[in-house]
């Protein structure tokens, strides 16, 4: 009987040694407001997991949801502004 092993073990191990490129870091920086807004929304939702949401919790969740939508809109507008001929 032959053992079954992962064929890409060497590829996976080698890829762990690579640092993110400057382009990847720039993309993360551009998306950071959205990431923060999504974390805030998740925090607001987590607070209501083990108990019913009261009025303050509902407001907190709605506010965080609006922040996520606003951050997505800003990110989408920046992306279309960089494409020539789009959004003009």
HELIX and SHEET records of a PDB file:
HELIX    1   1 UNK A    9  UNK A   15  1                                   7    
HELIX    2   2 UNK A   22  UNK A   46  1                                  25    
HELIX    3   3 UNK A   55  UNK A   81  1                                  27    
END                                                                             
